[in-house]
């Protein structure tokens, strides 16, 4: 077989086998892309967490916080009654309850994370922020005056319940920012598709607690009481 004939035969075989070669190349590329996407998903998607921040809790040893939360739950129940009355009677005379209802009704037009995002934005915009020391207030009182992080969080906690979020799926969490270790900050956590989302008055962005290393959780409050993430000393500063 001459060299010229050999070259022509080789070129013919390459042309005939080109579809198979292209197919194998595309399959290899697809496998590489699939692997890359899987890796990115593992990196970018936080693991599901049974507890906020993926950290177990123990019953709080702070008698002061336990008493504070019991008293606030009583006030929350009173506000629920007033809000229900104002839904029935638009002339109930409570401007704060009417504002609360308007925020709820706006958020209720959406579902899932969009509903949560609209609620967070609505309440963040409904309360004027102040640097003054503000006590823990029930929701309607918090809506009626300038407030700090506690005011926003307490209103959001009740609002989530009004939107149908179960008591087991919403919590107030007292935390400390890594960049502000001397300051405590109160936020609301809500479980959405097995992820605990942070509702913070400092931002409109909804953040998965597992993807928030800038926060150190201290204490949580919910229908079951008060629990600590770890032993700590507490101040009630924040904003």
N, C-alpha and C positions, 0 to 999 in steps of 0.2 A: 504494500500500500504506500503510494507516494505521499510526500509531506503535504502537497496541495490537497489531495483527496482527504487526508486525515483532518486537515483544518476545516474543510467543508463539512465533513461528517460531524465534527465537534460542534460547529456552529449550528448545524441542523438540530442536534440533540438538545443544545441549550435553548433554542426557540421552542421546541416541542415540550420541554420540561419547565418552561417559564411560569405557566399558571401554578404548577405545584410548588415551585420555589417561592413565588409571591405569597401563596396561601400559607406556607409554613412560616414565612417571615411575619405575616400579619398576625398569625396565631401567637407567635412568640412575643410580638409587641403588645398584643392584647393581654397576655399573661403578665407581662411586666407592668402595664398600666393598672391592671386589677390589683396587683400586689402593692403598688404605690398608693392607690386609693385606700386599700385596707389599712396600710400603715398610717396614712394621714387621718383616717377615721379614728384609729386607736389613740392617736396623739391629740386630736382636736376635740374628741367627744369624751367628756368626763364620765367616770363610772357611776352607775346608779348608786344611791345612798339611802339606807334605811333611815338614818338620822341626818339632820343638817350638818354639813361639813364632814360627814362620814365619821363622826366622833360619838362614842357612847356617853351617856350622862348618868349621874347619880342624884338622888334627892338632895336638894339644897339644905345646907346647914345654917343658912341665914334666916333667922326668925323674922328679921325686919323685912326682908324681901317677900317672905311667905305671907306675912300680914298685909303688906302693901298690895300684893296681888289679889288676896281674898277681898279686900275692900274695893279694889278696882273692878273685880268681876261683878260685885253687887251694883256698882254704878253702870257698868256695861249693860246689865239686865234692865235697869231703869231706862237707859237711853233706847234700848230696843223697843220697849213699850211705847215711848214717846214717838219714835219713828213710825211704828205701826199705826198709831193714832193719826199721825199727820198724813199718812197715805190714804186713810179713810176720809179725813177732813182737811181739805187744803187750807182752811182758815183756822188751823190749830194754834196759830200764834207763835210757833217756833221757827224763826228764820234759819237757825242752825240745822234743824231737822229737814227743812225744805232744801237747803244747800246739799245736805248729805244725800237725800233722795235723788236730786238732780245728777249728782256724780255717779251714783249707782246705776241710774237708768241709762246714762250715756255709755257706761262700760258694758252694760248688759246687751247692747246692740252687737257685741262681738262674742267670741268664744275662745277658750283655751288661753294661750299665751298673749293673744291680742287683747282679750278682755282684761287680763292682769296688767298688761302694759298701759292700757287706757286708764285703769283705776289708779295705778301708780302716778301717772302724769296728772290726773285730775286732782288728786289729793295733794300732790307736791305743789300745785298751783293755787290751791284753795287756802293755804295757811301762810301767813307772812312770817318769815324767819326772823328770829331775834337772838341776840347774843346774851340776853338776860337769863338768869336762872329761872327755869319754869318747872313747877312741880308736875308730878304725874297727874294728868287730867282725864276725865272721861271724854269720850269722843265729841259729843256735842259742845262741851265747854272748850275743848281744844280747837274746834272749828270757829269759835267765836272770838278768838284773840290771837295775837302773835305767839309763836311757839318754837320749840326746838325739836330735836329728833324724836323725843318721847311723844310729842303731840301728834306728829305725822304717823308714827308707828301705831299708836293706839287707835286712831281713826281707821287706818288701813286694816287692822286686825278685825274690827267690827264689820267694816265694809265687805271684806272677803266672806264673812259669814252671811251677810245679806245677799251676796251673789250666789249662795248655795255651796260654798266651800266648806266641807265638813270640819268640825273642830279638831279632828286628828290630823288634818292636812294644813293647818296654819298655826304659826307660833310667833311670839315676840322673842327676839334673841338679843341679849346684851353682849356686845363684843368690843374688842379693842383693835384699832388699826395698827398694823405693824409699824407704820411710819409715824404714828402718834401714840406711843406706848403709855403715856400718862393720861390719856383721855378715853372714856368709855362712850359707846355709841349704840343706840337702840334702833333696830330694823325689824321688819316683818319677814318671815320666811313662809313660803307657800309651796306645797308639793304639786308639781305639774309633770305628769307622765313619769313618775318615779324619780323626779329630780327636785331638789329643794332650791327654789329660786329666791334671791334676795331682792326685796323691795326697799330701796334706800331713798331718803329725802334728798340726798346729795347728787343723785343721778337719775336719769330716765331709763338707763340701760338695765335690762334684766340680766342678772348674772347667776349662773349655777354656783352654789356654795362650794362644790368640789373644785371649781376653777377659780377660786378667790383666795389665794394664799396671802393676800394683803390683809385679811381679817383673822383675828384670833377669837373664837367663840368663848364666852365666859358662862353665861346663864341663859336658860330658856324658860318661857312662861307659856302655858297653854291650859286647856281644860282639865288636865290631870295634875296641875300644880306647878311647882318651881323646881328646876333641876340644874345642877352645875355640870359644865363640861370638864372642869378640873378645879382643884382648890385654888382660890385666889382672893385677893383683897379688892373690894369694889369702891369706886367713887361714882357719883351720879352725874358727872359732867357730861357734856356732849352737845351735838348740834346738828 
